[in-house]
């Protein structure tokens, strides 16, 4: 279910309002290609992803084969943010079951 929210930001903070009520506030990160995530602010079906790390996927790939480990590393390195590669990594690693 999508809802319209209003974003208000200053040099230091980003605030999110829904129906004039502040529902989230985050410190503003100004360095390029960085972001902050608070687990509780994520949709419940995405919260489990906060436990994922690049090393977790690399290690998982290594348990399958050295080539899988190296491929996972390449997939992660091609993204600006490692988290953007997690779905791809899951797809690659799930092929092992098939």
C-alpha positions in Angstrom: 0.0 0.0 0.0 1.6 3.2 -1.1 1.2 6.5 0.8 2.3 10.0 0.1 4.8 11.4 2.5 6.5 14.8 2.8 10.3 15.1 3.2 11.9 18.0 4.9 15.6 18.2 5.1 18.2 20.5 6.5 22.0 20.4 6.4 22.0 17.8 9.2 18.7 16.0 9.2 16.1 14.4 6.9 12.6 14.2 8.4 9.6 12.3 6.9 6.0 13.3 7.6 2.8 11.5 7.0 -0.4 13.5 7.5 1.5 16.2 9.3 3.0 13.7 11.8 6.7 13.0 11.8 7.2 9.3 11.2 11.0 9.2 10.8 14.0 11.3 11.3 17.5 10.5 10.1 20.9 12.2 10.2 21.8 13.5 6.8 24.8 11.8 5.3 26.4 14.2 2.7 29.2 11.9 1.4 28.5 10.7 -2.1 26.8 7.3 -2.6 26.2 6.7 1.2 23.0 6.3 3.0 21.6 5.3 6.5 19.0 2.8 7.3 17.2 2.2 10.5 15.9 -1.3 10.6 12.6 -0.4 12.3 11.8 2.1 9.5 12.0 -0.6 6.9 9.1 -2.6 5.6 8.7 -5.7 7.8 9.4 -8.0 4.7 12.7 -6.2 4.2 14.0 -6.0 7.7 15.7 -9.5 7.5 18.1 -8.0 4.9 19.8 -5.8 7.5 21.6 -8.9 8.8 23.1 -9.6 5.3 26.7 -8.5 4.7 29.0 -8.8 1.7 31.1 -11.2 3.7 28.1 -13.4 4.3 27.5 -13.9 0.6 31.2 -14.3 -0.2 31.5 -17.0 2.5 28.4 -18.7 1.3 29.8 -18.8 -2.2 33.1 -20.2 -1.0 31.2 -23.1 0.6 30.0 -24.0 -2.9 33.2 -23.5 -5.0 36.1 -21.1 -5.3 34.7 -19.8 -8.6 31.4 -19.0 -7.1 33.1 -17.1 -4.3 35.1 -15.1 -6.9 31.9 -14.4 -9.0 30.0 -13.2 -5.9 32.9 -10.8 -5.2 32.7 -9.4 -8.7 29.0 -8.9 -8.5 29.3 -7.0 -5.3 32.2 -4.9 -6.5 30.2 -3.8 -9.6 27.6 -2.0 -7.5 28.1 1.4 -5.8 26.5 0.0 -2.7 27.0 -3.7 -1.8 23.4 -3.9 -0.7 22.3 -3.3 -4.3 23.9 -6.7 -5.2 22.3 -8.8 -2.6 19.3 -9.9 -4.7 21.6 -10.9 -7.5 23.8 -12.8 -5.0 20.8 -14.6 -3.7 19.8 -15.6 -7.2 23.3 -16.9 -8.0 23.5 -18.8 -4.8 20.0 -20.3 -5.1 21.1 -21.9 -8.4 23.2 -24.3 -6.3 20.0 -25.9 -5.0 18.8 -26.6 -8.5 
